Amino acid sequence: MQIIKQIWEKFQRVAELTLKVLEEGIDFLSFEEKLWQELNNLGQEVLREVLEAKDAYLREHREKRPGWQVERRDDPKEVLTLFGLVSYKRTYYRHRETGERAHLVDRLVGYGPHTRVDPLVKAQVLEEAVE
């Protein structure tokens, strides 16, 4: 549950910003902009933490990846999400029998090998284009 503690600490920044606005009284538009930035930063950090925690779980629990061997660790990846650009590190595996290679955490969350834009971002762009 370390990830929950880390997320909570990051969420406290949003609470501190809100208290600062209430106590010091900065203008509402500035508050709205800072809040938007903080929430996007929080979203990016939460997504990174979750992706890296899922990757670590797969690496540590061999029974969850039968036949897959670690080939290398800490491969970087960047994906444009609804919160902005999320950078994370993941493990690269090779299947003993088939020789297939993959980043299993990417498969787990539905990212293809060359995904650079999250499907939700694509859907949002399409929806706005239709409007």
Residue pairs with C-beta under 8 A, 6 or more apart in sequence:
3 49
3 50
3 53
6 49
7 45
7 46
7 49
10 41
10 42
10 45
10 46
11 42
13 38
13 42
14 35
14 38
14 39
14 42
17 31
17 34
17 35
17 38
18 35
20 26
21 31
39 83
40 83
40 84
41 83
41 84
42 83
43 81
43 82
43 83
43 84
44 81
44 83
44 84
44 85
44 86
47 81
47 83
47 86
47 88
48 86
48 87
48 88
51 86
51 88
51 90
51 105
51 109
52 88
52 89
52 90
54 105
54 108
54 109
55 88
55 89
55 90
55 91
55 104
55 105
57 64
58 64
58 65
58 91
58 104
58 105
58 108
59 70
59 73
59 91
65 93
65 104
67 95
67 96
67 97
67 98
68 93
68 94
68 95
68 96
68 102
68 104
69 93
69 94
69 95
69 96
70 91
70 92
70 93
71 92
71 93
71 94
71 101
72 91
72 92
73 89
73 91
73 92
74 89
74 90
74 91
75 89
75 90
75 91
75 92
75 103
76 87
76 88
76 89
77 87
77 88
77 89
77 90
77 103
77 106
77 111
78 85
78 86
78 87
78 116
79 85
79 86
79 111
79 115
79 116
79 117
79 118
80 86
80 116
80 117
80 118
80 121
81 118
81 120
81 121
82 118
82 120
82 121
82 124
90 103
90 105
90 106
91 103
91 104
91 105
92 101
92 102
92 103
93 101
93 102
93 103
93 104
94 100
94 101
95 101
95 102
102 113
103 113
106 112
106 113
106 115
110 119
111 118
